[in-house]
Structures are given as structure tokens and as C-alpha cells.
Amino acid sequence: MSLRISLERIAAAEKTIAAHVTRTPSVISDGLSSHLGRRTALKLENLQRCGCFKARGIVNKLASLSDAERSKGLITVSGGNHGIAIASIARTMGIAATVVMPEAAPARSKARVEADGARLILAADAAIAFEIAEENRRAGLTYIHGYDDPVIIEGHGTLGLEFIRDVPELTDVLVSIGGGGLISGVATAMKAVNPNLRIWGVETEGANCMSRALAEGRPVGIKPSSIVTTLGAPTATERTLEHVKALVEHVFVVSDAEAVAGVLALAEWAKIWAEPAAGCLVPAARQVIDRVGTEGVLGLVVCGGNATFDDVQRWSQASIGSVERTMRIPASR
């Protein structure tokens, strides 16, 4: 039986979440278009509630819970953004929440989770975080999976509907991949509207569970080591792998240094503050252009902006040589 979601369910999610999330803008970036040598549009989910796309799926999921499920309290695992959004939205809905995060998660993300009144549990790594969450689920809490949930994925798909309505001439869209929930929803929505649209996935080295799953033909566990902790899922799932296999052209894997250089490129050329989970799209966009040329309109889903200046400065200094080489790539073709 197929695990794929439908356009109809995404449209229903759009109505459910409309009053609770931001209808983020889509813009043509003249600066980034010049830098890449191809007309480029940006979907600005860095302006979304909680600073990232996660609010879409979470609002849709929490709205679907029964009173009994809500009263038990929530348990979830997050590398950063999912936990921020769960804590914030659960608070506004009057639901108790517990968030399990790897110790490597950004300090600002941990602080924001606690500031919104959620209980924070730290784990040695992502795999152990999921084990802790499972123990809490067995103890009675309502488990919210960050990406292996059709209701979450349907909520994320609303982003794709908005993007293609705003920029119907899109021909290629790049989406970053953690566990695959975002790209599954976005690809379903956009390909349903325009089957000729090409969707491209992007991961970073050390956060490449989807490309590993594609190579193996099944989900396989990894130990995330990328600085891009918001993409650091320990495994893809059968559900997200099925969507990617059916709907995505290719999944690129770029280095952490390239992702950081992408953050700086978005700031310099598009005047956008983004996190490395979005920055990784810029070097991948160059690879898409190498494959399919400069005709058509490129779309980048700027999935979030939850990075501090200190974070970006530290990442840049750690990989300054690679960042400088990446930033010197010619701006036009």
C-alpha cells in the first residue's frame, strides 16, 4: 500500500492552518539571479512563525489531536527548529510539551524551547534522543514525529501550493532534506499542479540519510555529524523515501563549508538572513544549472532563519578557506 499523501489532503491542511501561520512571500531575487546566472525565486519561510517552515505541519498535526491526546502532553525529538515550533505552538494551545534534543543542537534553540515553557531533555546524539522519546511515549505521552507523519507532511505541502501560485513559471525547485518531510509535502503539491516541474533535494555531508537510503534502496541509520543540526535526522523513513523516489530528480550532498558559503551568498546577494539548512541550496543550485542550463526559473525554499550572528561567524571562521573559494565562483555564465 502506498504511503504517499495527496493534493486533496494538502488543500485541506491549508484551510486548517490558515489562521495560525504566516502566508510567507515569494520573491524574485535580482541579486541572486545575477550571482547564479539564472532567474531565481525565493520562498521566504525564514519569515514564518517561529522562524522556519515547521509551524505548518505542527499546527496541522496538533489541530488533529483528540482532547485525550492533548491532555496527555506531547513528546518529540528535534535538532532545533521542530522543537522551537512545537514548544511555541503547544504553549499557545495550552498543551504541555517535552522536547528531546541532541546535545549538539544550537544553544539558542534549546533556550527558546525552555522559554516557551516546554520541558527540555538533552541526549548524547539523535539516535538516543529517539530512544528517549519512545520511552516517554510508552509512559503515556503523545508522540509527535518530526517528519514521518502524513499530517505533518500535508501541512508542509501548503508551502509548495503557495510557491507555485506565486511563481507559476517555476521550472526547478530546490528543497533541503533532513528526514524528508518538507520535500515530500512540497514535491507532492507542486508536481500535482505542474507535473513537468523538477524538484531537487539537498543534504549536507554528515546529514545525508536520504541519499544513503536512495543508494541502499531502504532507510539506513546514520550518525549525524554535520554542523547543520536541523538537517541531522538519524534516518529517512519508508514514507519519505517513497516520496523522494517518486517525485525528486536527484539529491545533492554538499559540504558544511559550502552550506555556510551559501548563507553568506544569500545575505550578500539576496539580502536574506538564513540558516545553513537553507544556505546549502545555493551550491546545489549551481549543480542544477550545470545539469539543465540557464533557461527557466529556479526556486529555492528558504526553509528557516534560526541562526545567530555568532553561529555564522564561528562556522565561517572554521572553514574560511573553503568559504572563500566557494564565494569566488563567477557570478554569471
C-alpha positions, -999 to 999 in steps of 0.1 A, spaced: 0 0 0 13 34 -9 24 58 18 21 88 -4 0 119 6 -25 136 -18 -30 171 -31 -66 170 -16 -52 165 19 -27 193 14 -56 216 3 -75 206 34 -44 213 56 -42 248 40 -77 256 54 -69 242 88 -37 262 93 -46 294 75 -54 314 107 -24 302 126 6 305 103 21 333 81 14 334 44 51 340 36 61 359 5 77 345 -27 101 369 -44 123 371 -75 158 379 -63 175 401 -89 208 399 -69 208 361 -66 197 357 -102 227 377 -112 250 357 -89 238 323 -102 233 334 -138 197 322 -138 164 338 -128 158 328 -92 128 329 -69 128 325 -31 101 312 -9 108 331 24 99 306 52 126 323 73 98 348 79 74 321 90 61 319 126 90 305 148 115 314 120 110 283 99 86 261 79 79 237 108 49 256 121 29 245 91 30 208 98 28 212 136 -3 233 135 -19 208 112 -9 179 135 -19 195 168 -53 205 154 -59 169 145 -54 156 180 -82 145 203 -88 161 237 -74 129 253 -42 130 232 -37 167 241 -43 162 278 -15 136 280 11 161 269 34 159 239 68 143 234 90 150 203 126 149 190 143 178 174 176 191 161 164 226 167 136 241 146 110 214 151 114 218 189 112 255 187 79 253 168 64 226 190 72 245 222 57 277 209 26 263 193 18 239 222 20 268 246 -5 289 226 -28 258 225 -24 251 262 -7 217 257 22 206 278 53 196 257 86 178 262 113 182 236 143 158 234 173 174 216 208 162 209 234 180 230 249 194 197 217 213 190 222 251 189 222 268 223 197 294 211 172 266 201 175 250 235 169 283 252 138 291 230 123 257 238 126 263 275 115 299 272 82 287 258 76 265 288 84 231 273 105 205 292 139 201 276 157 167 277 192 165 262 206 133 246 241 123 236 230 121 199 200 119 177 196 82 179 195 82 217 171 112 215 146 90 196 150 62 222 142 86 250 111 98 231 99 63 227 103 56 264 82 87 271 56 76 245 53 42 263 49 61 296 18 78 281 28 110 263 15 117 228 44 113 204 48 138 176 72 126 149 90 155 132 88 141 97 73 105 95 37 116 98 13 122 69 -5 150 87 28 168 93 38 163 57 4 176 45 9 208 65 44 213 50 29 208 15 10 240 18 43 258 13 45 243 -22 10 254 -31 18 289 -22 51 290 -40 37 277 -73 7 301 -71 30 330 -66 56 320 -93 38 297 -118 67 299 -142 90 279 -119 108 251 -137 132 238 -110 128 239 -72 154 231 -46 144 219 -11 167 209 17 163 174 33 165 164 70 143 134 74 124 142 42 90 156 55 94 190 39 104 178 4 77 151 5 50 176 10 64 203 -13 70 179 -41 36 164 -39 19 198 -40 40 213 -68 42 182 -90 4 178 -88 -1 214 -101 27 211 -127 40 176 -134 68 190 -156 83 208 -126 116 193 -115 122 190 -77 158 187 -64 168 177 -29 199 189 -9 217 175 21 250 182 38 278 157 44 271 141 77 234 147 74 228 126 44 203 100 55 182 103 23 210 99 -2 222 69 18 186 55 17 184 60 -21 218 43 -26 208 13 -3 171 11 -16 159 13 20 162 36 51 195 32 69 207 47 101 235 73 102 253 92 129 247 128 121 279 149 122 271 180 101 271 214 117 237 217 101 219 201 131 185 210 118 191 185 89 206 159 112 179 132 111 193 97 120 174 80 92 149 86 64 117 66 66 98 43 43 73 71 39 97 99 30 119 76 9 88 66 -12 80 103 -19 116 112 -28 120 82 -51 87 90 -70 90 128 -71 126 141 -68 151 143 -97 182 139 -76 195 146 -40 227 166 -39 251 164 -10 272 195 -3 298 202 24 293 222 55 316 248 42 295 251 10 264 255 31 280 283 52 291 300 20 255 297 8 244 315 39 268 343 31 257 344 -5 220 347 5 230 376 28 251 393 2 232 388 -30 196 383 -18 197 403 14 182 374 32 193 361 67 191 323 65 205 292 83 228 266 67 198 243 61 188 269 35 223 280 26 231 246 12 207 252 -16 230 278 -32 259 255 -41 233 228 -52 216 254 -74 249 257 -93 249 220 -99 213 221 -111 223 248 -136 252 228 -148 228 199 -155 199 217 -171 211 251 -182 201 287 -175 166 287 -191 135 287 -169 131 299 -133 149 284 -103 131 282 -70 148 280 -36 128 272 -4 145 293 22 133 269 50 145 289 80 165 317 95 172 305 130 209 312 132 226 338 153 254 361 141 278 343 164 268 310 149 275 322 113 308 339 124 320 307 141 311 285 112 327 308 87 360 311 106 361 273 110 360 268 72 373 301 59 394 287 31 366 267 16 341 295 21 363 320 2 368 295 -26 331 289 -29 323 327 -28 347 334 -56 328 312 -81 319 335 -111 286 353 -107 275 350 -143 277 324 -171 
